[in-house]
C-alpha cells in the first residue's frame, strides 16, 4: 500500500489553488475550480476541494485546522524566507528531538501544514 491522496478542504477553490500553486511551485495536474476540485502532485495527490452544502461533516470541522501534512524542504529557513509574502507562519522553525526541524504554516483558510527539514 501507499498513500494515493490527501484532501484539504477550503472555502474558496480559486484562491486556494493560486496559493498552493505558489507554495508548491507547480501547476495543478487535474481538475480546476469549474470541476469542483484541484489536484497537485506533492509526492502523492494533494486534492483541494470545497465542502458541499449537503456534507455530513460541517465545514467548520473540516476547514481551518491542523491537517497533519508535512512538506519536505532542503532548508527550512530559506524556504520560509522565499514564502514570506505568501504564508502565515504559525509555528516558527523548531529543532525536534529526532534532529529534524519543523515549522507550521497556514493557508488562507487557516488549514495548517508543516514544513520539515530532515537531518
Secondary structure, DSSP 8 states (H G I E B T S, - for coil): ----EEEEEES-HHHHHHHHHHHHTS--SEEEGGGTEEEEESSSEEEEEE--TT-SS-HHHHSSSEEEEEEE-S-HHHHHHHTTTT-EEEEEEEE-TTS-EEEEEE-TT--EEEEEE--
